[in-house]
Amino acid sequence: MTIRTLAAACGAALLVQFAVSPTVFAADAPAHWVTAWATALQPIPQRADLPPLYRAPEVAGRTVRQIVYPTLSGKSARVHLSNRYGKTPLVIEDLRIARSAGGAAAAGNGEARVTFGGKSAVSIPAGGELDSDPVAVDIAEGAPYAVSAFMGPEQRIVAWHRVSNQVNYVSAPGNHAADASAEAFRARFTQYVWVTGLSVDAAPASAAVAAIGDSITDGMRSSLNQNRRWPDALARRFATSGDRSTAIVNLGISGNRLLSDSPCYGDALATRFEHDVLTRPGVKTAILLIGINDINFAAMPPRNGLDCDFPHTSVTAADLIAGYQRLIAAARHAGVKVFGATLTPASLPSQRESIRLAVNQWIRTSHAFDGVVDFDAALRDPAQPDRLQRGFDSGDHIHPSDAGYTAMAEAVPMDAVVKSTRR
């Protein structure tokens, strides 16, 4: 079931529940909604012996305040909520959006209540997703916004975006959604939950570019709270160029693979691509960087207890190419252009390195994609091309440093990407 089907089903249920007149949604019809910020969810393993990294904070009857950075401006916004992996209803009693005032503080004079079918409380069934009513709020690209949700008394976190590289907050018990002060928000966590999209009513020519992939798109090992991932740097590059009509949204998931699901790292990208990219409002182009974990995880030793790398599936270059071709076909059917990104150096043993090189050769020369982003060429050490340049290496020889992520953004052929969104 696609996100639009789920949203329609949930919206119909809410109309019955709250007896809302259909005219509530009439003003939404002529709007041009474009995703300005987004994240992708992954289910949390449901085990009694979870290691600390996979233990979610207690949120029942508390307020969760999350900080997001839209990359497109607008005078009206919609918040997208997801209970895609839930087993019970997602219950939010009160939802607000306000300009962030730093840390957990919010600008009180800019606070706006978010409603669903005209009501402030919402219950989204297991597996469901829903867009809010349009909210009259000024959204400025690049500025931080606090999205505060007072949770139902039985609410638990069963899915999240685990590596947000952004500090978010949980309050003491009670409804603190409208609080401008940070005083009640003493608990911190570095995941995103439930709020998976913010779209704005934008100018007709506006569009979104979805960056999708694994931890290198997710920004693993970039500076906390600094927005130094390569999609962030690309958004700044667009803004500096004077382009105010292109949003860049980050849908990477650390540990994600193209072909295999994981107990920890989410559905395979081949499975989640339609949901996470093709049905997002206003997405016209995707930049795809995925495959290094498929190559690596077969060699990871099995672990007792929680084995996040399971299944340890072996892949060939042909397997990955076939996966790319399926995504390209799905994107073209949806009218979305796809740029293929070359796999970056990872100091791999020779057998795995040969797969990476073969995949990169195909990406560069097959003309299967609508364009190519040569991240490999941008980051590799000329003297040792199987390795990252020292200044671009975060220290683990796989993930770029902040400077490396900036170099990746500079490698994106911006004119070609802009052209792909204008159709």
Steps between C-alpha positions, in 0.01 A plus 500: 500500500644841406525801727220675311269201537576479870448873546168486318382207710604668823340827392173325426503336841559833669214664312269237643651519847480879529201561266699764311340663198682432171532878454781494759732375225370713215773765532763228456403426139685779312812490714835388358640286780872427494692303760733741679636259762470125539646195668461124455393264779634161597340257746668447836581135575250373753713305747536500876881506481550803276835676536482863620529640147164347412305595811247774437416768757178492702246730336156398632317806630803721423579754232751419226667803340689440175711751309476502120660717233278555194681576175216685328299803612122535511212674675310182574621158611379146558653255745510135397468237773582132457396196698626276219666248731266537796302212646262726692352844421726805506327744734599867510291728720653832393744592222669839453758648269710805583828658401776350711669739741800272551528173689157396627368858509236620255394844386167548676369772271536276195332194644217344297269211584492214250160341442362191330153529357463814708586322826816532709504134608563218254513121513667332204445125472783248484660519156338835424635839397340841484560858390379778727268775394685797345652717773542873448863537604797674338761241407841638410744268327806417706345610831432255786146416607381324814224245447351413840264207556320421827472123489216274608517329841596160356729608218826314434769547236524194275657666195735789447764652280789391717791720387357850487822686592256739664423533871127475569319517831248331731326692776403416853147351518229728365406715204786741431437533126430873527790572738750750363735416783737204488456444874275193477710332231776335701535170309685487171513248217654497153231335292196620305161347576153516335552835327635388164425795277435872487361634174435861404263668259765623258523688173388294196855449369626362833604137535689268733811288448512187713843378612463134587745234607688375803710655777705710262184683397369487858813691606650247739796651692421856389488764771204477738241779465704668226322380183822393334365202303548519124129568429521792747803636319318458168200695634735782603659489157159547340417787735834671435439475125175692542279197434209526745273250326683169554469306825754234597367225726708230667359146493817309580496232769826395663573132435242479222549260212365496147391136498467368857290603798663526842372454856646844581571691179159505339333354197718446195512813287355304210196441723469848655578708191139548389379593848794716602561681169241458227194607697653801676327824399694690237793258464617513139855365528685245711873463559572136578809388695470141623685170484808513721321322786373232263863440402630505860240324715563153361843518663376622839521229769162383633427629849321338788190684611421797278673451163430819308692378195272200451445359242866482394407488134773479238450719193662542162526812288228351279269467802544867588458613140175306471381672818585843359314418181184414695516835681557689176196332343282581801617863501432546131153355542441765770651781293804541728854538366781302666868596520728209582786571739822302490592302812766675704834348604484282811846336527348168396682170451570423135202272437249752635685789338461332162121500548503871590709584193277298268188669638657843459604425143141406418358812667737722303467336159164324469292815456227319693458787743379846409832635624809404696651644818860385529550498877779244460707738288432786743623315809763247398870538567668536157797297623284226654159514328351227717531738798352833602725804489635559849328836538168348395520200736311520831740241640326171430608491132137468383308809609608844383593784731309828492743614230437178308125552514549854368710362213218259419251786474739688272515193272127508427437638147259767619388629160408150387313433826306826471412421139369159606252662740361753251252307295 
